[in-house]
Amino acid sequence: MNTRLRASVAVFILSLMTIPAFCAAYKPASQDEVLLHVDTAQRQARMNLHRTVDRNDPQSVIEAAGNFVALGRAQHDERFFGYASAILQPWHNDAHAPTGIVLLHADIAQYQHRFGDALNTLDQLVAREPNYADALLMRAAIRMSQGKPREARQDCQRLFSLREIFAATVCNAQAASLNGKLSPSYRLLALQIERGAIDRQNTKVVQQLAWAHGVLAEMAERLGDFAAAERELHTALDLSPVDFASRLQLCDLLLQSQRPREALQLIDALSPSDPILLRRALAAKQIADPVKAKETLITWQSAVERSTQLGVTLHVRELARGQLELLNSPSLALQSALVNWQVQREAIDARLLADAARAAHDSAALKQVRDWQTDLHFEDARLAL
Amino acid sequence: MNWRKIFSIVPMFLIAQVALAHAVGTSYIAVEQNSDRMQTRVDLTLRDLEFGIGLDSNGDGQITWGEVLANSPIVTQYIEQHLSVSRGGERCALGSPDIAIDRHADEVYAAITLQTQCATSGAISVQSNLMFELDDSHRSLLTMKTDGSNTVTVLTAVARQWTETRTRFAAWDALMRFVGQGIWHIWIGFDHLAFLMLLLLPLARSANDVTTKATTYTIKQILKVVTAFTA
């Protein structure tokens, strides 16, 4: 019996232990008892659904689905992406779907961590519309997150000829910084940001600038200038308070510099998604409050359990980090970090794999990171191999 | 909102965006058979019901128990239109609804129990369209309790139907269904030990070059973690 089959059987035997978890339902004593507060995003979603959407009119579909995607991005809530995807359903696998709809398919796929699907969709889209700036930028972003800055740079370069000068500059600088030119890219981008006039009324300009500050912060971190990184992230969040990625990045920076209370404050108001619960548990561990540490650990564990039950793709990077830093299990963390390495290869993923490999005394895994680093001339002050 | 405006902004986020998994909308369906009585229970989040049907009748941003009760006929109608339980190829009659409140994973659910009249014999089949036409990522956890045996499966937008297989391989088929979806570990109701073994073992086994020695080491490591949790 091969190992995979044996594992299946082990899982199967465990499945027999299942006891369905239906708790006792109850009837509230008073009709006035408030059971749920409907937030603004939910109200907007309902309005968006009930606004007349002509499912045969691409423009109308793009508008409705685009609104859901924007809501999902701001709320970090998968449900809104599910709503968008449901509206786009008639165009699934349609080679002649309007380009705006195909781009939304790709965007939803990358958000749901189906990078392969997203890239295939974008490849086809770019083949149809070689000058589609948004598609090129999205493909560059995914390629960079997969540790392929050289391929990403080809897309970034093409943005110049499409007159998306600022986006092209940030995209190029980021790609170059991942490919042996960290210091010059940092200086160039900092200069470009400094020179750029800020029109705060122009949403596009503000969002692009917030993104640029986030990219600059990531470069500063790799240069080992954590104070600059912190400054840049604060600026990014001032410009775009809903920028989830920058908030998590800053939270991690604070945890790294042993400032758990500030880290907690930063994510206090956010809904308890898996990454937030992980960071709450990490902060509680640093504060050395054993009761809170255990409580937050169990909460994180339950959230991972729920995602697993539902068959939702787990964010393996987060799982590996939890296994390494919360469960103190280098061997498991290494297995997860290796799985993650096949999906994402950002600086944070490289460090995670290196840390887990070192903790588990696995020189072969460490060599994987080292070879990748050498090949790309990848620079990171914290990635000392 | 102008869609061109959204488009010009959204992809710009992508460069910095780290895609993260979040809890998806989830409903629970339980079909239970006790000797000659059958009942079906459907748990839908108030959030999903508010989105799809609308519960906040007075629009004050709060959903009260009174509003849930007042809207229960529409909720029941929605369930009857979108959920089909059948036996031996004949659709069962769902009736006498009873509504209550429950919680799963910190979300508030309306729990609707329906008496279920079916043919006396044949395989039970469940087809659910609940929420799927509104939310592509929705998951329904279906529990079948018949004569002391439990089956739990997950229904998704692309796999909306489940049929009882009355063979000794029924459980194996259920397992294969999970494996087919690339998700082995989606049963509910595990104690933590079973869950952790389930969660950690497949991950640990995913490397192809695991030697016997390393496997033993991995399992020991898993057990260490598992016992740390369950102690």
Contacts between the chains, C-beta under 8 A, distances in Angstrom:
chain1	res1	chain2	res2	distance
A	3	B	205	6.0
A	3	B	210	6.5
A	3	B	215	7.3
A	4	B	205	6.8
A	7	B	201	6.0
A	7	B	202	5.9
A	7	B	205	4.5
A	8	B	175	7.3
A	8	B	179	6.7
A	8	B	184	7.1
A	10	B	197	7.5
A	10	B	201	6.2
A	11	B	175	7.5
A	11	B	184	5.1
A	11	B	185	6.8
A	11	B	198	6.0
A	11	B	201	7.1
A	11	B	202	6.9
A	12	B	171	7.4
A	12	B	172	7.3
A	12	B	175	5.2
A	14	B	190	7.5
A	14	B	194	4.9
A	14	B	197	6.0
A	14	B	198	5.6
A	15	B	171	7.3
A	15	B	174	7.9
A	15	B	175	6.5
A	15	B	187	5.4
A	16	B	171	7.1
A	17	B	190	6.8
A	17	B	191	7.7
A	17	B	194	5.3
A	18	B	150	6.1
A	18	B	152	5.7
A	18	B	187	4.6
A	18	B	188	7.0
A	18	B	189	5.3
A	18	B	190	6.6
A	19	B	150	7.2
A	19	B	189	4.3
A	20	B	30	6.7
A	20	B	143	4.2
A	20	B	145	7.1
A	20	B	150	5.9
A	20	B	152	6.1
A	20	B	188	6.0
A	20	B	189	5.0
A	21	B	104	7.7
A	21	B	188	4.9
A	21	B	189	4.1
A	22	B	28	7.1
A	22	B	30	5.9
A	22	B	41	7.2
A	22	B	43	7.9
A	22	B	102	7.8
A	22	B	143	7.3
A	23	B	102	6.0
A	23	B	103	7.1
A	23	B	104	7.6
A	24	B	102	7.7
A	25	B	100	3.7
A	25	B	101	6.2
A	25	B	102	4.2
A	25	B	111	4.1
A	26	B	100	6.0
A	26	B	101	5.8
A	26	B	102	7.4
A	27	B	65	7.6
A	27	B	100	5.1
A	27	B	101	6.9
A	28	B	65	4.1
A	28	B	101	6.2
A	30	B	65	6.8
A	31	B	64	6.4
A	31	B	65	5.3
A	31	B	66	3.2
A	31	B	69	6.7
A	32	B	64	5.7
A	32	B	65	7.4
A	32	B	66	6.5
A	33	B	64	6.1
A	33	B	65	4.6
A	34	B	62	4.8
A	34	B	63	7.1
A	34	B	64	5.5
A	35	B	46	5.9
A	35	B	63	5.4
A	35	B	64	6.6
A	35	B	65	6.1
A	35	B	68	6.7
A	35	B	101	6.4
A	35	B	108	5.1
A	36	B	46	4.5
A	36	B	47	6.6
A	36	B	50	7.2
A	36	B	62	7.3
A	36	B	63	4.3
A	36	B	108	5.4
A	37	B	61	6.3
A	37	B	62	5.9
A	37	B	63	7.9
A	38	B	50	6.0
A	38	B	56	5.4
A	38	B	61	4.9
A	38	B	62	7.0
A	38	B	63	6.5
A	39	B	61	7.9
A	42	B	47	6.6
A	42	B	50	6.5
A	42	B	51	6.7
A	43	B	61	7.5
A	45	B	51	6.0
A	46	B	50	6.8
A	46	B	51	5.6
A	46	B	54	6.9
A	49	B	51	6.8
A	49	B	52	7.9
A	49	B	134	7.4
A	59	B	3	7.2
A	62	B	3	5.2
A	63	B	1	7.3
A	63	B	3	4.3
A	66	B	1	8.0
A	66	B	3	4.9
A	66	B	6	4.5
A	66	B	7	6.6
A	66	B	10	7.4
A	67	B	1	6.2
A	67	B	6	7.1
A	69	B	6	7.8
A	69	B	10	6.5
A	70	B	1	7.9
A	70	B	6	5.4
A	70	B	9	7.9
A	70	B	10	6.3
A	73	B	10	6.8
A	73	B	13	6.4
A	73	B	17	7.7
A	76	B	20	6.8
A	76	B	22	6.1
A	77	B	22	5.9
A	78	B	21	7.1
A	78	B	22	4.3
A	78	B	23	6.9
A	78	B	24	4.9
A	78	B	25	8.0
A	78	B	137	5.7
A	79	B	24	6.5
A	79	B	25	4.8
A	79	B	135	6.1
A	79	B	137	7.0
A	81	B	137	6.4
A	82	B	24	6.5
A	82	B	25	6.4
A	82	B	135	3.8
A	82	B	136	4.7
A	82	B	137	3.2
A	82	B	138	6.0
A	83	B	51	7.7
A	83	B	134	6.4
A	83	B	135	5.6
A	83	B	136	7.8
A	85	B	136	3.6
A	85	B	137	6.6
A	86	B	132	7.5
A	86	B	133	6.2
A	86	B	134	5.7
A	86	B	135	5.8
A	86	B	136	4.4
A	86	B	157	7.6
A	89	B	136	6.7
A	100	B	3	7.3
A	100	B	7	6.9
A	103	B	7	7.4
A	103	B	11	7.8
A	107	B	10	6.9
A	107	B	11	7.3
A	107	B	14	7.6
A	110	B	14	7.2
A	110	B	19	5.8
A	111	B	17	7.9
A	111	B	19	5.1
A	112	B	19	7.2
A	112	B	21	7.8
A	112	B	137	7.3
A	113	B	19	5.2
A	113	B	21	6.4
A	134	B	7	5.9
A	134	B	8	7.5
A	134	B	10	7.9
A	134	B	11	4.3
A	135	B	11	8.0
A	137	B	11	5.0
A	137	B	12	7.1
A	137	B	14	6.7
A	137	B	15	7.1
A	138	B	11	5.0
A	138	B	14	5.3
A	140	B	15	7.5
A	141	B	11	7.8
A	141	B	14	4.1
A	141	B	15	4.7
A	141	B	17	7.1
A	142	B	14	7.8
A	144	B	15	7.4
A	145	B	18	7.7
A	167	B	12	6.4
A	170	B	15	6.8
A	171	B	15	6.6
A	174	B	15	6.5
A	203	B	5	7.1
A	203	B	9	6.1
A	204	B	5	7.5
A	204	B	8	5.2
A	204	B	9	5.6
A	204	B	12	7.3
A	207	B	9	5.0
A	207	B	12	5.4
A	207	B	13	6.8
A	208	B	12	5.1
A	211	B	12	5.4
A	211	B	13	6.4
A	211	B	15	5.6
A	211	B	16	5.1
A	214	B	15	8.0
A	214	B	16	4.0
A	215	B	15	6.4
A	215	B	16	6.2
A	218	B	16	7.9
A	236	B	16	7.9
A	243	B	13	7.5
A	243	B	16	7.1
A	244	B	17	7.9
A	244	B	18	7.9
A	244	B	20	7.4
A	245	B	16	4.9
A	245	B	17	5.3
A	245	B	18	4.8
A	246	B	16	6.5
A	248	B	18	6.9
A	272	B	106	7.6
A	273	B	20	6.8
A	273	B	22	4.6
A	273	B	23	7.0
A	274	B	20	7.3
A	274	B	21	6.3
A	274	B	22	6.9
A	274	B	23	7.9
A	275	B	20	5.3
A	301	B	192	7.6
A	301	B	229	6.9
A	302	B	105	7.3
A	303	B	23	7.4
A	303	B	105	7.9
A	304	B	199	7.1
A	305	B	190	7.9
A	305	B	195	5.3
A	305	B	199	7.2
A	306	B	23	6.3
A	306	B	105	5.1
A	307	B	21	6.1
A	307	B	23	6.7
A	308	B	185	5.2
A	308	B	186	6.7
A	308	B	195	7.6
A	308	B	198	7.7
A	308	B	199	5.5
A	309	B	141	7.3
A	309	B	185	7.5
A	309	B	186	5.0
A	309	B	187	6.9
A	309	B	188	5.5
A	310	B	23	7.6
A	310	B	24	6.0
A	310	B	26	6.0
A	310	B	139	4.7
A	310	B	141	7.6
A	310	B	154	7.0
A	310	B	186	6.4
A	311	B	139	6.8
A	311	B	154	5.6
A	311	B	156	7.6
A	311	B	178	7.6
A	311	B	181	6.1
A	311	B	182	7.9
A	311	B	183	3.5
A	311	B	186	4.6
A	312	B	21	5.7
A	312	B	23	7.5
A	312	B	24	5.5
A	312	B	139	7.6
A	313	B	21	5.7
A	314	B	21	6.1
A	315	B	19	7.9
A	315	B	20	5.5
A	315	B	21	4.6
A	318	B	20	7.5
A	319	B	203	7.9
A	323	B	225	7.9
A	327	B	225	5.2
A	327	B	228	7.3
A	329	B	221	5.7
A	329	B	224	7.2
A	329	B	225	5.1
A	331	B	204	7.5
A	331	B	217	6.7
A	331	B	218	5.9
A	331	B	221	4.4
A	332	B	200	5.8
A	332	B	203	6.9
A	332	B	204	6.2
A	332	B	218	7.7
A	332	B	221	6.1
A	332	B	222	6.9
A	332	B	225	6.8
A	335	B	203	5.3
A	335	B	204	5.0
A	335	B	206	6.5
A	335	B	207	6.3
A	335	B	218	7.5
A	336	B	203	5.7
A	338	B	206	7.8
A	338	B	207	6.4
A	339	B	203	6.6
A	339	B	206	5.8
A	346	B	18	8.0
